[in-house]
Amino acid sequence: MTIPAKDINLPILHLIGEEADKLHLECYVIGGWVRDLLLHRHSKDIDVVVVGSGIELARAVALRLGKGAHLAVFKTYGTAQVKKGEQEVEFVGARRESYRHESRNPIVEDGTLEDDQNRRDFTINALAICLNSDRYGVLLDPFGGIDDLQEGIIRTPLDPDITFSDDPLRMMRGIRFATQLGFYLDRETFDAIERNRERIGIITKERIVDELQKIMLSRKPSVGWLLLDKTGLLPLIFPELSALKGIETVEGRGHKDVFLHTLKVLDNVADKSDNLWLRWAALLHDIGKPRSKQWEPNTGWTFKNHNYIGAKMLQGIFKRMKLPLNDKLDYVRKLVDLHMRPINLIEDTVTDSAVRRLLFEAGDDIDDLMLLCDADITSKNEEKVQRYHRNYELVRQKMRELEERDRIRNFQPPVMGEEIMQLLGLEPCKEVGELKMAVKDAILDGIIPNEHDAAKAYLLQIAAERGIGKVKGER
């Protein structure tokens, strides 16, 4: 089969082929770029396999590209990278690989194109297109990858047990491709992942998380998490999420399956937002429920303070999973902690004070929080769903009114600690913090407006009532 010239009429590919011809080297574009070309998906990463020295060809291509081209050589791995502008090409010599049981790092030897295609993870990633001028565009498909693309199948080129045992990360990649492409794992591939799942233990957390991030950014991330569960990988890589599974029944009363509910919330968020960390907040919003679950005879199942418990769990989860321990963690923790607040507002009278406090605590993340809360409505009772959405809109309207009037979002108390000490002749002490908190509470409760003069007058009043300090200038 030959790919139509118009489909691979990229100047960089012709240039690579020309340089390979000069060096008398066979070269092929292979893997994801070919797969995505045939699926009509955009792909900017070009991988070129060379029967011979990939580094030698990369040097020639970089020289031909001239000014602005950057060559990086990795002699240990026999690979090289050429970048110019947004164009990036990876070169590798064709190779065969063998593995030791305790490591996913292969023993590498020079090989043929056939050897190189044999070592690929899936048939759809083993497709290769020749770039040499005499066979430009010829597609080599030794494992039926074209048929698998048409059928939407993820399948290994060789024995899947060997494929996954050799490099267990391929199990995660298979699930990720199924999620990203909307494909399914064929039966033998699925069963082999299940059989070899314990091998995931030799893979670093960083590589596992890299695959999870790609699953999370997929159009429907629940597909990946369900496959991780069904293949038995989930409890090995994310036990806290696996603990959400199942329904417990007492006196004929059961709670919802929190795992399935969580995946529905995640998909609901994914339908509305590409924000990766908002998606993580959706996945983790109920992570504290197993630890907070209780049966109360007069009430039924309760999950009291599960939001607070979940927020406290996140530091340990992020640290173990090698997720970033920075503002991303702070953001997810805030949303997990606050995700019950809006629903409590709509179940009670929506007071100005409660809305002000929510605005203050959520800050600029209030819109993301409300999106998460809307996504959290997964009832099959359509009337109930519509009622909750209407009530949330009332909360939003109240927020808009109060924010326009009181400027509460991310506000700082108009009277700060330094001014309090100066006004009252105080040194740094706990009373300064207490007074500052009292001013903040008065603003949030609507006792005084969010203005400096009003806050200063209130400060002096409560300081006098409490007998704290001495107003500057007072005899």
Secondary structure, DSSP 8 states (H G I E B T S, - for coil): -B--GGGG--HHHHHHHHHHHHTT-EEEEETHHHHHHHTT----EEEEEEES-HHHHHHHHHHHH-TT-EEEEETTTTEEEEEETTEEEEEEE-EEEE--TT-SS-EEEE--HHHHHHTSSSGGG--EEE-SGGGTTBEE-TT-HHHHHHHTEE--SS-HHHHHHH-THHHHHHHHHHHHHT-EE-HHHHHHHHHHGGGGGGS-HHHHHHHHHHHHTSSSTHHHHHHHHHTT-HHHH-HHHHTT----EETTEE---HHHHHHHHHHHHHHH---HHHHHHHHHTTTTHHHHEEEETTTEEEETTHHHHHHHHHHHHHHHHT---SHHHHHHHHHHHHTTHHHHHHHS---HHHHHHHHHHHGGGHHHHHHHHHHT---S-HHHHHHHHHHHHHHHHHHHHHHHHH--TT---SS-HHHHHHHHT--S-HHHHHHHHHHHHHHHTTSS-S-HHHHHHHHHHHHHHHT-S--TT--
